Each structure stands twice: as C-alpha cells, then as structure tokens.
Amino acid sequence: MEKRILGVVLSILGVIGLILAAVRFANGVSGGQGIRMIFIYSILGAIFFFSGIALVKNTRDKAT
C-alpha cells in the first residue's frame, strides 16, 4: 500500500512539474536562465510522472 501512495505522490509531482514547464514556456521566458528552467522542470516532471505511474502499475496487492 505504501508503494502505491508513493507512486501517486510521484505522479502528482510529475504533473505539477510538467504544468510549471508549460506555463513558463507559454509566458515566453527568454534568456539562458529561462530556457534552462523550462528544460529542468520538464525533465524532472517527466521522470517523476513516469516513475510514479510505473510504481502504481507494477505494485501488486497481497490477498488478505
């Protein structure tokens, strides 16, 4: 059960990271710092999202 909760938390953090990257991209941030932040948010968001989904998907519940 703990792994599923961790998977959901990671998925939510991933979605938040991807949304932050999209908002920064839509606002048209210029310069090296802005592009770097968009890249970091999108990469970390994707990693968290897909690892959370995989953790929820691959976790088996024990029969009680």
PyMOL commands that set and color helices and strands:
alter all, ss='L'
color gray80, all
select helices_A, chain A and resi 2-26+32-58
alter helices_A, ss='H'
color red, helices_A
deselect
rebuild
show_as cartoon
